[in-house]
Amino acid sequence: MDNQTTPNLTTLDAAIFRGIADGAAGRTTPAEEVFDELEARYMAMADERATS
């Protein structure tokens, strides 16, 4: 590996460990809730484009 890859992997490893810790601590959002929010956001964006 080169010197540019190593810091990126270190950052990725840290993010993965934070995610695992969040899940273990119950700091999660149900997927259905996230998908509902995304659907509403993108529907609003589509509606805005259709009326502009």
C-alpha positions, 0 to 999 in steps of 0.5 A: 500500500502507498502512503495515500491509501493508509490514512484513508483506511485508518479513517474508514476503520475509525468510521466503521468502529464508530458505526458498530459502537452506535449500533451496540448503544442503540443509536440507530434509526429504523431503515423504514423511517430513513426510507420514508424521509428520503422518499418524501424529500425526493418527491418534494424535489420532483414536485418542485422541478415539475412546477418550475 
